[in-house]
Amino acid sequence: MTPHGAWTSPVQAADVAAAGLRFSGVEVEADGTLWWAEGRPAQGGRVAVLRRSPDAEVVECAPGLDARTRVHEYGGGSWAPVPGGGLVLASAADQRWFHVTSPGAEPRALVPADGVRYADPAAWGDGVLLVAEDHRATGRGGALRRSLVHVPLDGSGPVELFTGPGFLAAPRVSPDGARLVWVSWDHPDMPWQRTQLWTADLAAGPDGPRLTGARVLAGGVGRESLVHPGFAPDGTVLVVSDRSGFWNLCEVGDGGDDGEGDLRALLPEDAEQGFPPWTFGTTSWAALGDGPDDDRVALLHAASDGRVGHRLDVVHRRSGRLDRLDLPYTAYLPAVSAAGDWIGAVAASPDLAARVVRVDVSGAGSESLTARTSGASPDPAFLPVPEFLTVPSQDGRSVHAYRYPPTHPDHPDGGPAPHVLFVHGGPTAQSLAAYSPEVAFFTSRGIGVVDVQYGGSTGYGRAYREALDGNWGIVDVEDCAAVARHLVERGLAAGGKVGIRGGSAGGFTVLAALTGTDAFSAGTSYYGVADLRALAEDTHDFESRYLDSLVGPLPAAADVYAQRAPLHHVDGLTCPVLLLQGADDPVVPRAQAEVFADALHRKGLPHALVVFPGEQHGFRRAENVIASLEAELSFYGQVWGFDPPGVPRLSLR
């Protein structure tokens, strides 16, 4: 019998490296025209914006431009259609914004390359509203200065409308063009912890647009995360609020001068109807219809038990009635658009690669059209069906996870198998139940994969999200160890053959688990964070106070940072470790990985440190993605006693 890990698979590391297009946004128009953005690995990750006309013609709108912005460093919200069939978009090369009057037309610059970055466009009047982030001079406390600006399409330059809070996002214009809403927050909060919802009157003045009467609508009292603001067709303000303990889509009334906000949930659920805004341009809802009498809203929402991932449905705003759409997807990007009877989204499932879809809800049912897929997926016989796991945690919570069992048509029942826990980054994020060529690379060879939604993950309400507050490096480690032990107790995983892997923030959890528990027999760290103090002091403005909540504020919590840093506990390592590192990583310096490697050498533990020249914090080059995956598989083979066919043997010290 061929051992687990040595099964012959059609999914190669090169397939993972070339894994198709990476979608990052979608817009639909009332006539069915569909726009989207796609990152192209074959072009170095360049983001192209495409348009599909009602007659199914697909064209790239600005060939050659890379539509990426670096506001908050993570970007997003880097393009938008404008009235008349044109498009505005950012250029990654110099952070300027351009106007393209029609697909393929010559782009015309709207702003100079002067150290100001822009994101999150909303069409208004003869231009677009944008969030501006000024890197030329700092504002309060050394932070970057941010503002709302209007950028005319005639190229006359930006006009500032509002500034003050440390962070601004999601400017959205009312259907009549007379009002604006947006959200703000300040250090040390992150937008999933506390934000404020603002509104103001918007009108044309003799010298350009004017914003008057700016005031806080909600979030003025208490700690509340308000995300994804916008308007219904009749001008009612909608926003996703976690006031109930879960992000739910709400109507916003006038709460008075204290900014408390009168909120009414459209579809009250103990389930998430929102996403953490790591990037600009995210939303979980979009209003359908063309007139004020249409109360339909397209809504992305999660099942209360998390078992089926996310759904796309239609909720009726006034009655709360839910129309369930018969769609085959379990995962969606936090990007949804609607116009008339059309919904645009980016969707996936465990056996369907990510795709841009257009859904018609004009009839009694729903009909979907796939406009673009991210790439081909292998024969479904090689794709695992995720199993939802709930495991008790040490503090009484339930830890959620998706298990992807070993799956191969020639090996229908293989018994207990080696497993690897995948630890997502963030850490305020989650793994989705969607097709992943990286997961299939392992499961089709006989190695089970488990995506752990440790305490601190999103998708399960505010209390679950806050379980990591002050406990990063503790709760996440305990939860991963609990899942590992559960796999062995249930007979799913072979004893002594449970590993753990993760990158960046997920790599921190990996290193902390390897130095602080005995639950794992192997670990792989992709540029894992090993020194928390260095991370807190060297990171960019958006995340510069993130660790205040996850670990504690500096300098008061300096001892805690030292206690939690895996770099200070390398002598606790008891199992083989693979370290994969970019030579030029500015976030996790190569020296940290070398300290770990030296400690493993002193203890006589099998290990390898593979350094990739020219790579930074994350591997972009296809050849390095291939080499790292093959090294990881060979590593597990040597630790767990199998020989994966067709994979170069990694040299272990």
C-alpha positions as CSV (number, residue, x, y, z in Angstrom):
1,M,0.0,0.0,0.0
2,T,1.3,3.4,-0.9
3,P,1.8,5.5,2.2
4,H,0.1,8.7,2.9
5,G,2.1,11.6,1.4
6,A,3.5,9.5,-1.4
7,W,0.3,9.3,-3.5
8,T,0.8,10.3,-7.1
9,S,-1.0,13.6,-7.7
10,P,-2.0,15.7,-10.8
11,V,-1.6,18.9,-8.7
12,Q,2.0,20.1,-9.0
13,A,3.8,22.9,-7.3
14,A,4.0,24.6,-10.6
15,D,0.2,24.6,-10.8
16,V,0.0,26.3,-7.4
17,A,2.5,29.0,-8.5
18,A,0.6,29.6,-11.7
19,A,-2.8,29.5,-9.9
20,G,-4.8,31.8,-12.0
21,L,-6.1,35.3,-11.7
22,R,-6.6,37.0,-8.4
23,F,-9.8,39.1,-8.4
24,S,-10.2,42.2,-6.2
25,G,-13.4,44.0,-7.1
26,V,-16.6,44.0,-9.2
27,E,-19.1,46.5,-10.4
28,V,-22.3,45.9,-12.3
29,E,-24.5,48.3,-14.2
30,A,-28.3,48.3,-14.9
31,D,-27.9,47.1,-18.4
32,G,-25.8,44.1,-17.2
33,T,-22.4,45.6,-18.0
34,L,-19.8,44.0,-15.7
35,W,-16.5,45.4,-14.5
36,W,-13.8,43.7,-12.5
37,A,-10.2,43.8,-11.5
38,E,-7.8,40.8,-11.8
39,G,-4.3,40.3,-10.7
40,R,-2.2,38.4,-13.3
41,P,0.6,36.3,-11.9
42,A,2.1,35.8,-15.4
43,Q,2.5,39.6,-15.6
44,G,4.2,40.0,-12.2
45,G,0.9,40.4,-10.4
46,R,-0.2,43.4,-12.5
47,V,-3.8,44.3,-11.7
48,A,-5.9,44.8,-14.9
49,V,-9.4,46.3,-15.0
50,L,-11.8,44.6,-17.5
51,R,-15.3,45.4,-18.8
52,R,-17.8,42.9,-20.2
53,S,-20.5,44.5,-22.3
54,P,-24.1,43.2,-22.5
55,D,-23.2,41.5,-25.8
56,A,-20.5,39.5,-23.9
57,E,-17.5,41.4,-25.4
58,V,-14.7,41.5,-22.8
59,V,-12.0,44.2,-23.1
60,E,-9.2,45.4,-20.9
61,C,-9.8,49.1,-20.1
62,A,-6.3,50.4,-19.6
63,P,-3.7,48.0,-21.0
64,G,-0.3,48.4,-19.4
65,L,-1.5,50.2,-16.2
66,D,-1.2,48.3,-12.9
67,A,-4.3,49.4,-11.0
68,R,-3.0,49.3,-7.4
69,T,-2.8,51.9,-4.7
70,R,-0.7,51.8,-1.5
71,V,-3.0,53.8,0.9
72,H,-2.7,52.0,4.2
73,E,0.0,50.0,2.4
74,Y,-2.6,47.2,1.7
75,G,-4.5,49.3,-0.9
76,G,-7.8,48.3,-2.4
77,G,-10.4,50.7,-3.9
78,S,-8.1,51.4,-6.8
79,W,-10.6,51.9,-9.7
80,A,-14.2,52.7,-10.4
81,P,-16.4,53.3,-13.5
82,V,-17.6,56.9,-13.9
83,P,-20.7,58.2,-15.8
84,G,-20.4,58.1,-19.5
85,G,-18.7,54.7,-19.8
86,G,-15.3,55.8,-18.6
87,L,-13.0,54.7,-15.8
88,V,-10.7,56.1,-13.1
89,L,-7.9,54.1,-11.7
90,A,-4.6,54.2,-9.8
91,S,-1.2,53.4,-11.2
92,A,1.1,51.3,-9.0
93,A,4.2,52.8,-10.6
94,D,3.8,56.3,-9.1
95,Q,0.4,56.3,-7.3
96,R,-1.1,58.8,-9.7
97,W,-4.8,58.4,-10.8
98,F,-5.8,58.4,-14.4
99,H,-9.1,58.9,-16.4
100,V,-9.8,56.6,-19.3
101,T,-12.8,57.8,-21.4
102,S,-13.4,54.5,-23.0
103,P,-11.8,51.0,-23.0
104,G,-8.4,51.2,-24.6
105,A,-8.3,55.0,-24.8
106,E,-5.2,56.9,-23.7
107,P,-5.1,57.4,-19.9
108,R,-5.0,61.0,-18.8
109,A,-3.4,61.9,-15.4
110,L,-5.7,63.5,-12.8
111,V,-3.2,64.1,-10.0
112,P,0.6,64.7,-9.9
113,A,3.1,62.2,-8.6
114,D,3.8,64.3,-5.5
115,G,3.8,61.9,-2.5
116,V,0.1,61.8,-2.0
117,R,-1.7,58.5,-2.4
118,Y,-5.5,58.1,-3.1
119,A,-8.1,55.3,-2.8
120,D,-11.8,54.4,-2.5
121,P,-13.3,56.4,-5.4
122,A,-17.0,57.5,-5.5
123,A,-18.2,59.3,-8.6
124,W,-19.8,62.8,-8.0
125,G,-20.4,65.7,-10.3
126,D,-17.6,66.2,-12.8
127,G,-15.1,64.0,-10.9
128,V,-14.6,61.5,-8.1
129,L,-14.3,61.7,-4.3
130,L,-11.3,59.9,-2.9
131,V,-9.4,59.3,0.4
132,A,-6.1,61.1,0.3
133,E,-3.1,60.0,2.3
134,D,-0.3,62.6,2.4
135,H,3.2,61.2,2.8
136,R,4.9,64.6,2.3
137,A,4.3,65.8,5.9
138,T,3.0,64.2,9.0
139,G,0.1,65.3,11.1
140,R,-0.8,64.6,14.8
141,G,1.7,62.5,16.7
142,G,3.8,61.9,13.6
143,A,1.0,60.0,11.8
144,L,0.2,60.5,8.2
145,R,-2.4,63.1,7.2
146,R,-5.5,61.8,5.6
147,S,-8.4,63.7,4.0
148,L,-11.4,63.4,1.8
149,V,-10.9,65.2,-1.6
150,H,-12.7,65.8,-4.8
151,V,-10.7,65.2,-8.0
152,P,-12.2,66.7,-11.2
153,L,-11.9,64.7,-14.4
154,D,-10.6,67.8,-16.2
155,G,-7.2,67.4,-14.5
156,S,-7.4,70.7,-12.5
157,G,-6.3,68.9,-9.4
158,P,-7.7,67.7,-6.0
159,V,-9.8,69.9,-3.7
160,E,-9.8,69.0,0.0
161,L,-13.3,68.7,1.6
162,F,-12.7,67.2,5.0
163,T,-9.9,66.2,7.4
164,G,-9.4,65.6,11.1
165,P,-9.6,61.9,12.2
166,G,-6.5,59.8,11.8
167,F,-8.1,57.4,9.3
168,L,-10.9,57.8,6.8
169,A,-12.5,55.3,4.5
170,A,-15.6,54.4,2.4
171,P,-16.9,57.8,1.2
172,R,-20.3,57.0,-0.4
173,V,-22.7,59.4,-2.2
174,S,-26.5,59.4,-1.8
175,P,-28.6,58.7,-4.9
176,D,-29.5,62.4,-5.3
177,G,-25.9,63.4,-4.9
178,A,-26.7,65.7,-2.0
179,R,-25.2,63.8,0.9
180,L,-22.1,61.9,1.8
181,V,-21.3,59.2,4.4
182,W,-18.0,57.8,5.4
183,V,-16.3,56.1,8.4
184,S,-13.3,57.2,10.5
185,W,-11.2,55.9,13.4
186,D,-8.1,56.9,15.3
187,H,-5.1,55.2,16.9
188,P,-4.9,52.9,18.8
189,D,-8.1,51.4,17.3
190,M,-8.4,49.2,14.2
191,P,-11.5,49.5,12.1
192,W,-12.9,46.2,13.4
193,Q,-12.6,47.5,16.9
194,R,-14.1,51.0,16.9
195,T,-15.2,53.4,14.1
196,Q,-17.5,56.4,13.7
197,L,-20.0,56.9,10.9
198,W,-20.1,60.4,9.5
199,T,-22.5,62.3,7.3
200,A,-22.4,65.8,5.6
201,D,-24.2,67.7,2.9
202,L,-22.5,67.8,-0.5
203,A,-23.1,70.6,-3.0
204,A,-21.4,72.5,-5.8
205,G,-19.9,75.9,-4.9
206,P,-18.4,78.7,-7.0
207,D,-14.9,77.3,-6.4
208,G,-15.8,73.6,-6.5
209,P,-17.7,71.2,-4.3
210,R,-18.4,72.0,-0.7
211,L,-19.0,69.7,2.3
212,T,-21.1,71.3,5.1
213,G,-22.6,70.2,8.3
214,A,-20.3,67.2,8.9
215,R,-21.3,65.3,12.0
216,V,-21.1,61.8,13.6
217,L,-24.2,59.7,12.9
218,A,-23.2,56.6,14.9
219,G,-20.3,55.3,16.9
220,G,-20.0,58.5,19.0
221,V,-20.7,56.5,22.2
222,G,-19.1,53.2,23.2
223,R,-17.0,50.8,21.2
224,E,-18.7,49.8,18.0
225,S,-17.3,48.7,14.6
226,L,-19.3,50.4,11.8
227,V,-18.2,49.2,8.3
228,H,-19.5,49.2,4.7
229,P,-21.6,52.4,4.8
230,G,-23.8,53.5,1.9
231,F,-27.3,54.5,0.9
232,A,-30.5,52.8,-0.1
233,P,-32.3,54.1,-3.3
234,D,-34.6,56.2,-1.2
235,G,-31.7,57.9,0.6
236,T,-31.8,55.9,3.8
237,V,-28.3,55.4,5.3
238,L,-27.2,51.8,5.7
239,V,-24.2,50.5,7.6
240,V,-22.9,47.2,9.0
241,S,-22.7,47.5,12.8
242,D,-21.5,45.0,15.4
243,R,-23.5,46.7,18.2
244,S,-25.5,43.4,18.7
245,G,-22.3,41.4,19.0
246,F,-22.4,40.5,15.3
247,W,-21.8,42.6,12.2
248,N,-25.4,43.1,10.9
249,L,-26.6,45.4,8.2
250,C,-28.7,48.2,9.7
251,E,-30.7,51.3,8.7
252,V,-29.4,54.4,10.5
253,G,-31.8,56.9,12.0
254,D,-30.9,60.3,13.4
255,G,-29.7,59.6,16.9
256,G,-29.3,63.2,18.0
257,D,-26.2,65.2,18.9
258,D,-24.3,62.6,20.8
259,G,-23.7,60.4,17.7
260,E,-25.2,57.4,19.3
261,G,-27.2,56.5,16.2
262,D,-30.6,54.8,16.0
263,L,-29.9,51.5,14.3
264,R,-32.4,48.9,13.1
265,A,-31.0,45.6,11.7
266,L,-32.6,44.5,8.4
267,L,-32.0,40.8,9.1
268,P,-31.1,40.4,12.8
269,E,-28.8,37.3,13.0
270,D,-26.3,35.9,15.4
271,A,-24.1,35.7,12.3
272,E,-21.7,37.9,10.5
273,Q,-22.9,40.2,7.7
274,G,-19.6,42.1,7.3
275,F,-15.9,41.7,6.8
276,P,-12.8,43.3,8.4
277,P,-11.8,46.2,6.1
278,W,-8.1,45.4,5.7
279,T,-8.3,47.0,2.3
280,F,-10.5,49.8,0.7
281,G,-13.4,49.1,-1.5
282,T,-14.9,46.2,0.6
283,T,-18.6,45.7,1.2
284,S,-21.0,42.9,2.1
285,W,-24.2,44.5,0.5
286,A,-25.5,46.4,-2.4
287,A,-28.9,48.0,-3.1
288,L,-30.9,46.5,-6.0
289,G,-33.5,48.4,-8.2
290,D,-33.5,51.7,-9.9
291,G,-36.0,53.7,-7.8
292,P,-36.9,54.7,-4.2
293,D,-39.7,52.1,-3.9
294,D,-37.4,49.1,-4.4
295,D,-36.3,47.9,-1.0
296,R,-34.2,44.9,-2.1
297,V,-30.7,44.5,-0.9
298,A,-28.2,41.9,-2.0
299,L,-26.4,40.6,1.2
300,L,-23.4,38.4,1.9
301,H,-23.9,36.7,5.2
302,A,-22.5,33.7,7.1
303,A,-24.4,30.8,8.7
304,S,-24.7,31.2,12.4
305,D,-22.8,27.9,13.0
306,G,-20.3,28.7,10.2
307,R,-20.9,25.3,8.6
308,V,-21.7,26.5,5.1
309,G,-19.4,29.5,4.8
310,H,-21.2,32.5,3.3
311,R,-24.3,32.9,1.2
312,L,-25.5,35.6,-1.2
313,D,-29.2,36.3,-0.7
314,V,-31.7,39.2,-1.1
315,V,-33.2,40.8,1.9
316,H,-36.3,43.1,1.7
317,R,-35.4,46.2,3.8
318,R,-38.9,47.1,5.0
319,S,-40.3,43.6,5.8
320,G,-37.1,41.8,6.6
321,R,-38.1,39.0,4.2
322,L,-35.2,36.9,3.0
323,D,-35.1,35.5,-0.6
324,R,-32.6,32.7,-0.7
325,L,-30.7,32.5,-4.0
326,D,-29.9,29.0,-5.3
327,L,-26.2,29.4,-5.9
328,P,-23.5,26.8,-5.7
329,Y,-20.9,28.9,-3.8
330,T,-19.7,28.9,-0.2
331,A,-17.2,31.7,-0.2
332,Y,-17.2,35.3,-1.5
333,L,-14.8,38.2,-1.6
334,P,-16.0,41.2,0.4
335,A,-17.1,42.8,-2.9
336,V,-20.6,42.9,-4.1
337,S,-22.4,45.3,-6.5
338,A,-26.0,45.6,-7.7
339,A,-28.0,47.7,-10.2
340,G,-31.5,47.0,-11.5
341,D,-32.0,43.3,-11.2
342,W,-28.3,42.4,-11.5
343,I,-25.9,41.4,-8.8
344,G,-22.1,41.2,-9.4
345,A,-19.9,39.2,-7.1
346,V,-16.7,37.2,-6.8
347,A,-17.5,33.7,-5.6
348,A,-16.0,30.2,-5.1
349,S,-16.6,26.8,-3.5
350,P,-14.4,23.9,-2.5
351,D,-14.6,22.5,-6.0
352,L,-15.0,25.7,-8.0
353,A,-12.1,28.1,-8.5
354,A,-12.8,31.8,-7.8
355,R,-14.9,33.5,-10.5
356,V,-16.6,36.7,-11.4
357,V,-20.4,36.1,-11.5
358,R,-23.4,38.1,-12.5
359,V,-26.7,37.0,-11.0
360,D,-30.1,37.9,-12.5
361,V,-32.8,38.1,-9.8
362,S,-35.6,39.5,-12.0
363,G,-37.6,36.3,-12.1
364,A,-39.1,33.9,-9.6
365,G,-35.7,32.3,-9.1
366,S,-32.1,33.4,-9.9
367,E,-29.8,32.8,-12.8
368,S,-26.1,33.2,-12.7
369,L,-23.5,33.8,-15.4
370,T,-19.8,33.2,-15.0
371,A,-18.0,36.0,-16.7
372,R,-14.4,35.0,-15.7
373,T,-12.7,32.2,-13.8
374,S,-9.4,32.4,-12.0
375,G,-8.2,29.3,-13.6
376,A,-8.9,25.6,-14.2
377,S,-9.3,23.3,-11.3
378,P,-8.3,19.6,-11.3
379,D,-10.6,16.6,-11.6
380,P,-13.1,16.9,-8.7
381,A,-12.2,13.4,-7.7
382,F,-8.9,14.9,-6.4
383,L,-10.6,17.7,-4.5
384,P,-11.5,17.4,-0.8
385,V,-14.9,18.2,0.6
386,P,-14.4,20.3,3.8
387,E,-15.6,19.0,7.1
388,F,-16.6,21.5,9.7
389,L,-15.1,20.9,13.1
390,T,-15.9,22.3,16.5
391,V,-13.4,21.6,19.2
392,P,-13.5,22.7,22.9
393,S,-10.9,25.3,23.8
394,Q,-9.2,25.7,27.2
395,D,-11.2,28.8,28.1
396,G,-14.6,27.2,27.3
397,R,-15.0,28.5,23.8
398,S,-15.6,26.4,20.7
399,V,-12.7,26.5,18.3
400,H,-13.9,26.4,14.6
401,A,-12.0,24.7,11.8
402,Y,-12.4,23.3,8.3
403,R,-10.8,19.9,7.7
404,Y,-9.8,18.9,4.2
405,P,-9.3,15.1,4.2
406,P,-6.8,13.3,2.0
407,T,-8.7,12.8,-1.3
408,H,-7.6,10.6,-4.2
409,P,-9.8,8.3,-6.4
410,D,-7.2,5.5,-6.1
411,H,-7.1,5.7,-2.3
412,P,-10.7,5.9,-1.1
413,D,-10.1,4.8,2.5
414,G,-6.7,5.4,3.8
415,G,-7.3,5.4,7.6
416,P,-5.5,7.8,10.0
417,A,-3.3,10.2,8.0
418,P,-0.6,12.8,8.5
419,H,-2.2,16.3,8.9
420,V,-0.9,19.8,8.6
421,L,-2.7,22.7,10.3
422,F,-2.8,25.9,8.1
423,V,-2.7,29.0,10.3
424,H,-4.1,32.1,8.6
425,G,-2.5,35.5,8.8
426,G,-4.0,38.7,10.0
427,P,-4.5,37.6,12.7
428,T,-7.9,39.4,12.5
429,A,-9.0,37.4,9.5
430,Q,-10.4,34.0,8.6
431,S,-10.0,31.1,6.1
432,L,-12.8,30.6,3.7
433,A,-14.3,27.3,2.5
434,A,-13.1,27.7,-1.1
435,Y,-11.0,25.8,-3.6
436,S,-7.3,26.2,-2.9
437,P,-4.7,24.6,-5.2
438,E,-2.3,24.8,-2.2
439,V,-4.6,22.7,-0.1
440,A,-5.1,20.2,-3.0
441,F,-1.4,19.9,-3.4
442,F,-1.2,18.2,0.0
443,T,-4.6,16.4,0.2
444,S,-4.2,14.8,-3.2
445,R,-1.0,13.2,-1.9
446,G,-2.6,11.8,1.2
447,I,-1.9,14.6,3.7
448,G,-4.9,16.1,5.5
449,V,-5.2,19.9,5.9
450,V,-7.0,21.8,8.6
451,D,-7.8,25.5,8.4
452,V,-8.0,26.6,12.0
453,Q,-10.2,29.6,12.9
454,Y,-8.5,30.2,16.2
455,G,-9.8,32.7,18.8
456,G,-9.3,36.2,17.3
457,S,-10.5,35.1,13.8
458,T,-13.4,36.9,12.1
459,G,-16.6,35.3,11.0
460,Y,-18.0,34.3,14.4
461,G,-18.9,37.6,16.1
462,R,-17.2,40.3,18.1
463,A,-16.6,38.2,21.3
464,Y,-14.8,35.5,19.3
465,R,-12.8,38.2,17.5
466,E,-11.8,39.8,20.8
467,A,-10.7,36.5,22.3
468,L,-7.1,37.3,21.1
469,D,-7.1,40.7,22.8
470,G,-4.0,40.7,25.1
471,N,-3.6,37.0,24.2
472,W,-1.8,36.8,20.9
473,G,0.6,33.9,21.2
474,I,-1.5,32.3,23.9
475,V,-5.1,31.7,22.7
476,D,-4.1,31.1,19.1
477,V,-1.5,28.6,20.2
478,E,-3.8,26.8,22.6
479,D,-6.6,26.6,20.0
480,C,-4.2,25.1,17.4
481,A,-2.9,22.6,19.9
482,A,-6.5,21.6,20.9
483,V,-7.4,21.0,17.2
484,A,-4.2,18.9,16.7
485,R,-5.1,16.7,19.7
486,H,-8.7,16.4,18.6
487,L,-7.5,15.0,15.2
488,V,-5.5,12.3,16.9
489,E,-8.3,11.4,19.4
490,R,-10.8,11.0,16.7
491,G,-8.5,8.7,14.7
492,L,-8.3,11.2,11.8
493,A,-4.7,12.0,12.2
494,A,-1.9,9.5,12.8
495,G,-0.2,9.9,16.2
496,G,3.0,11.8,15.9
497,K,2.2,13.0,12.4
498,V,0.5,16.4,12.9
499,G,2.4,19.5,11.7
500,I,1.7,23.2,11.6
501,R,2.5,25.8,9.0
502,G,1.8,29.5,8.5
503,G,3.3,32.8,7.1
504,S,3.9,36.2,8.6
505,A,1.4,36.6,11.5
506,G,0.4,33.0,11.0
507,G,4.1,32.1,11.1
508,F,4.3,33.8,14.5
509,T,1.6,31.4,15.8
510,V,3.6,28.5,14.3
511,L,6.8,29.5,16.0
512,A,5.0,30.2,19.3
513,A,3.3,26.7,19.1
514,L,6.6,25.0,18.3
515,T,8.4,26.6,21.2
516,G,5.5,26.5,23.7
517,T,3.7,23.1,23.1
518,D,4.4,19.5,22.3
519,A,1.3,19.1,20.1
520,F,3.2,19.0,16.8
521,S,5.9,16.8,15.3
522,A,6.9,19.2,12.5
523,G,6.5,22.9,11.7
524,T,7.0,25.1,8.7
525,S,7.5,28.9,9.1
526,Y,7.1,31.1,6.1
527,Y,8.8,34.3,7.1
528,G,7.2,34.0,10.5
529,V,7.2,37.0,12.9
530,A,9.7,36.0,15.7
531,D,10.3,39.4,17.4
532,L,7.1,41.2,18.4
533,R,8.9,44.3,19.7
534,A,10.6,44.8,16.3
535,L,7.3,44.3,14.5
536,A,5.5,46.9,16.7
537,E,8.3,49.5,16.1
538,D,8.9,49.0,12.4
539,T,5.5,48.5,10.9
540,H,3.5,51.0,8.8
541,D,1.0,53.6,10.2
542,F,-2.2,51.6,9.6
543,E,-0.9,48.7,11.9
544,S,1.4,50.7,14.1
545,R,-0.9,50.4,17.1
546,Y,-2.4,47.0,16.2
547,L,-0.3,45.2,18.8
548,D,-1.6,47.5,21.6
549,S,-4.7,45.3,21.7
550,L,-3.2,42.0,20.7
551,V,-0.3,42.2,23.2
552,G,-0.3,45.5,25.1
553,P,0.8,49.1,24.7
554,L,4.4,50.0,24.7
555,P,6.5,50.7,26.7
556,A,4.4,49.5,29.6
557,A,4.1,46.0,28.1
558,A,7.7,45.6,27.1
559,D,8.1,42.5,29.3
560,V,5.1,40.9,27.7
561,Y,6.5,41.4,24.3
562,A,9.7,39.7,25.4
563,Q,7.9,36.8,27.0
564,R,5.7,36.2,23.9
565,A,8.5,36.5,21.3
566,P,9.4,33.0,20.0
567,L,12.9,34.3,19.3
568,H,13.4,34.3,23.1
569,H,12.3,30.7,23.6
570,V,14.2,28.8,20.9
571,D,15.5,26.4,23.5
572,G,11.9,25.1,23.9
573,L,11.9,23.6,20.4
574,T,11.5,19.8,20.4
575,C,10.6,18.9,16.8
576,P,12.0,19.4,13.3
577,V,11.4,22.8,11.7
578,L,11.6,24.2,8.2
579,L,12.3,27.9,7.9
580,L,11.5,29.6,4.5
581,Q,12.8,33.1,4.3
582,G,13.2,36.0,1.9
583,A,16.7,37.4,1.9
584,D,15.5,41.0,1.7
585,D,12.6,40.8,4.1
586,P,12.2,44.1,5.9
587,V,9.5,42.9,8.4
588,V,11.1,39.7,9.5
589,P,14.9,40.1,9.0
590,R,16.8,37.0,7.9
591,A,18.8,37.1,11.1
592,Q,15.8,36.0,13.1
593,A,15.5,32.8,11.0
594,E,19.2,32.2,11.4
595,V,18.9,32.4,15.2
596,F,16.2,29.7,15.0
597,A,18.4,27.6,12.7
598,D,21.4,27.9,15.1
599,A,19.2,26.8,18.1
600,L,17.9,23.8,16.2
601,H,21.5,22.8,15.2
602,R,22.6,23.1,18.9
603,K,19.8,20.8,20.0
604,G,20.4,18.3,17.2
605,L,17.0,18.6,15.7
606,P,16.5,18.0,12.0
607,H,15.9,21.3,10.2
608,A,16.5,23.4,7.2
609,L,16.7,27.1,6.5
610,V,16.0,28.0,2.9
611,V,16.7,31.6,1.9
612,F,15.4,33.0,-1.3
613,P,17.5,35.8,-2.8
614,G,15.5,38.9,-4.0
615,E,12.4,37.9,-2.0
616,Q,10.9,40.1,0.7
617,H,7.9,39.5,3.0
618,G,6.1,37.0,0.8
619,F,7.2,35.1,-2.2
620,R,6.2,36.5,-5.6
621,R,8.4,34.7,-8.0
622,A,7.0,31.5,-9.4
623,E,10.2,29.5,-9.2
624,N,10.4,30.3,-5.4
625,V,6.8,29.4,-4.8
626,I,7.5,26.0,-6.5
627,A,10.8,25.5,-4.6
628,S,9.2,26.4,-1.2
629,L,6.2,24.0,-1.6
630,E,8.4,21.1,-2.8
631,A,10.8,21.7,0.1
632,E,7.9,21.6,2.5
633,L,6.6,18.3,1.1
634,S,10.1,16.8,1.1
635,F,10.5,18.0,4.7
636,Y,7.3,16.3,5.9
637,G,8.3,13.1,4.0
638,Q,11.6,12.9,5.8
639,V,10.1,13.6,9.2
640,W,7.1,11.3,8.8
641,G,8.7,8.5,6.7
642,F,7.4,8.7,3.2
643,D,9.1,9.5,-0.1
644,P,7.0,11.9,-2.3
645,P,7.5,11.1,-6.0
646,G,8.8,13.7,-8.3
647,V,10.0,16.1,-5.6
648,P,13.6,17.1,-5.0
649,R,14.9,15.9,-1.7
650,L,15.5,18.7,0.8
651,S,18.8,18.6,2.6
652,L,18.2,18.6,6.4
653,R,20.9,19.4,8.9
